Structures are given as C-alpha cells and as structure tokens.
Amino acid sequence: MKAFKFLGLSVLALSLANCAPSAKQLKEAVEKDPSIVFAAIEKAPEQFIEVVNKAAQNAQKQAQEKAVAEESKKRDEEFKNPLKPVIEEDRVIMGVKDAKITIVEYSDFECPYCSKGYATVEEVLKAYPKDVRVVYKHLPLDFHPMAMPAARYFEALAMQDHAKAEKFYHQIFENQGELRSKKEGLLKDTAKKVGADMKRLEKDLKDEKITKRIEADMEEARKFNFSGTPGFLINGVSLRGAYPFSEFKDIIDRQLGVEKPKN
C-alpha cells in the first residue's frame, strides 16, 4: 500500500515538474485556499508591492495610450467634419474680427480650471495676433453660485458696450479668488471700474434676452457633449478641459497649414 502511495506521489511530483498548472487550476486552488496568496505575500512583501505597482503603471500607461489614440481619431474626424456653433452678429469678439481661426470658449467665471483655460487663451491670442479670435459662451455649473450672476453681468455689459464686457471678462478671471469671497460686490465694483452705466446695467440684468442667450449657450454645449468646463471649439475641433498651449497650437497650426518641424 505504501508503495502505491509513493508511486502516486512520484507521478504527481513529475507532472508538476514538467507541466505548469493551468490558469483555471490556479484560480480554483486560490479560491479554495486564499491563504496560498497571503503566504506568498508575507514571504516576499517588497516584491509583491513592486509587482503590483508595475502592473498598475502598465495599466495606466495602456489606458492613456488608448485614450490618446481615441482622441486623435476623434480629432481627425472633426477636422473633416467640424462642429458648427452658432455665432450671432452681436457677440463679443476678442481678437481680430475677421480672423481665420475662431475659438469658441464654453466657460464658467467661477471655475478654477476655466481660469487656467483663460490664461492659455490669452497666450494663444498673443502667439497668433492676426489669426485668432475668441467668442466667450456660458456654461455656468450649478455648484458655482456666482457663475450665473457673472454670466448675466457680462451679457448686460455687452448690451451697453462690447469693449466694457471684454474688460469685465479679463478682470473677473484675473481676480477670480475675490469672486468667491466678495460675491456680487466684486461684480458691481468691476462693472463700475470698466465704466458701466450702472442704472442701465441694473435694468438690463433682468432682460429676458440674457436668460435666453445663456440657456442657448448651455444647450449648445450639451449638444457638443461638453459636460464640464472649460470646453473649446477651435474652428469646430474640440478640446475638453484646461489643455496647455501646445494642444491649441497643434490644432491651430494644422488649420493654418503650418507644417510641424521635423525632428
């Protein structure tokens, strides 16, 4: 009997030495006895952490590569079939009015990422003074209580004078921290600084035209799948988020027919 047992064990040992267990067998073994894994971790914890970190990094890298590939494919499609925002004649235009490139900015005056987007757009305007114009559209988010009031002030000022509205736009983004603390006090103070007729402003703030414009902007943003802020359309090619200058440059140069320098 002992001889048979010894023979059986020998056969088992030989099979394990010459044929690795299948994934199914390993899964079943671990499910049956999870302590196998725990024992292995206890025996070599540093190696285990290293393997896990490496696997996480590889997974993250693969996810990023996939996202970049999908974004590139989508961008190519938008170059062929650009998105078409509505740009009314009475819109505030920042930059050269007849510029080749129109950036439509869907933004929120209180959003910190929009502040970064604002700074990048300013960089773009300086880099392309003759080729780019910017149209500011509204996408005030519910959890930013001063975003909607600021949007209304901007449009009410635009009804008086586009230059004053543009100055207001710059002032609010450059002093965004104060908007959260001073709230409407900052909006009023800024309107005064840019030379607004305050009596007319108070009346225009209630105008239904402003409500309709902001609602139309928000609906258009949803139509183009902008759910967060900021979002940009560069001659109909989308950028979703506060991307760096280089991303804007790649799209603009491609639209202007500027060839990339060869490495």
Secondary structure, 3 states (H helix, E strand, C coil): CHHHHHHHHHHHHHHHHHCCCCHHHHHHHHHHCCHHHHHHHHHCHHHHHHHHHHHHHHHHHHHHHHHHHHHHHHHHHHHHCCCCCCCCCCCCEEECCCCCEEEEEEECCCCHHHHHHHHHHHHHHHHCCCCEEEEEEECCCCCCCCHHHHHHHHHHHHHHCHHHHHHHHHHHHHCHHHHHHHCHHHHHHHHHHCCCCHHHHHHHCCCHHHHHHHHHHHHHHHHCCCCCCCEEEECCEEEECCCCHHHHHHHHHHHHCCCCCCC
